[in-house]
Amino acid sequence: MKLITNLLSLILIASIISCNSQSNEVDVLIKGGKIIDGNNQESFVGDIAISADSILFIGDADAANIKAKNEVDASGLTVSPGFIDPHTHALGDLESKERKKNINYLTQGVTTVFVGNDGRGPYQIDKIAKKLTSAGVGTNVAFFVGHGTARLEVLGTKDVAPNEKEMDEMKSIVRQGMEEGAFGLSTGLYYSPGSFSTTEEVIELTKEIVPFNGVYESHIRDESSYNIGLINSVKETIRIGEESGAPVHFSHIKALGVDVWGKSVEVIQLVEEAQSRGIKVTGDQYPWKASGTSIRGALVNRWVSEGGNDQYKKRINDEELLPKIRDEVKENIRRRGGAESLLISAGAKDESMIGKTLAEISDQMGLDAVETALAIERNDGANVASFNMNEEDIINFMKQDWIMTSSDGSTGHPRKFASFPEKYQRYVKENPVLTLVNFIYKSSALTASTFGIERRGSIEVGNFADIIIFSEEDYKPRANFSEPRLLSEGVRYVFVNGELAIEKGEPTVELSGRVLRKKK
């Protein structure tokens, strides 16, 4: 396919040059930028011509006598493909009248977001796509169909195994999602109700995506030492790919908590062994030491959630069950690094808690950390930033050629507003783990090729014009754990399907994003 595309590119370029006796007018001409095409190739200075939604020409526009209705002076700036984020929770934003522009992603240089991760993806994609297309969205959006969604539809929140009829119903849900354009099946095996499933159940459902060339994308069962452990969870994920025949992709790969620090070496070895057996394995990663979840997700074991929120509330107030729950919460606080490592980031009814650690709130309330966590849960909970990773594991994963960039953007965590520039600043400029070329590849073409997104992820003639222009000096995050909603800076221009979404650093009114569909 790439050979054919390159041949078509040469034909297009040749046809333009052969007509240089007359002007060839295009819609937009990006002039004189440092082009990094996304394919892990070295940069070059050149021009890019855009007509309608696609890239028409790359090279010397003056020599080809190309003129444009509009020109963008990119001299002194870097031009790259728009970034693709394989793990977001942006669907609610895209459905919102106020937030559908997706500015927090555009200002990072992200032009395509995936939604439906962690097993929560919808299966009625046609219906949602129609709504999004009608209202308009600022970025492209791609979907996963969710294993957890299928389970909820058929089994609810019960800790039960499906019978044959129920399994067929779940398979039908997964198939519908794939038929309507999902790029794969997502699971959240750490969360309820995915945590109640067996490996065999997941394998059978994953087989449904194979005819559609879908990817099995997973928040694995345990990134730490909660249940089967990190290493066994990695083995389970690989087994699901091997026995189903689907490529596997690890969501936000990490070694979470003090019990598994240093285990990145063993995880990488397991992945490389699987790859040597012909299994396609990839993963994504955000560049933060803190993950983002809820107190419930971080500290309360899954059995407490069985049956839904009403049952959960009853159990955390049940005097007979509380000794067991308290012991488990205490152990989970330990494995997360202690109460001082858990920062309340959003969602607390008592807003004075936001920005304080569980340890600080415990001191204020005069309770131990366990009772403080349960008190917050009885008051409808809160989100936390959980500082549970070490730098060595983060870097070890980041260096792997099968790891791409993601955000897993969530409310109250700066990763939603700043993951891509944070990675650039911290691991390209300050501590050069990656080159700029490699950083862009891991943020664009690698993601597009992994999930089968056609004509995006690289600057090539014939590709859709998802292009960003940024200043290497000024591209940086502003969001942090104290102010997680500050927009990133340094991106001067963003084109989404050939239309300007950001111009001279400022958002435009254009809503030129599209719903992307997986093609067989």
Helices and strands as residue ranges (DSSP letters): H 2-18, E 24-35, E 44-51, E 54-59, E 66-73, E 78-81, E 83-85, H 91-94, H 103-106, E 110-115, H 125-135, E 140-143, E 145-146, H 147-155, H 164-179, E 184-188, G 194-196, H 199-206, G 207-212, E 215-219, H 230-244, E 248-250, G 258-260, H 264-276, E 281-285, E 290-294, H 295-299, G 302-305, H 309-315, H 322-335, G 339-341, E 342-346, G 351-353, H 358-365, H 369-378, E 383-387, H 391-398, E 403-405, H 415-424, I 425-430, H 436-441, H 445-451, E 467-470, E 491-496, E 499-503, E 506-507
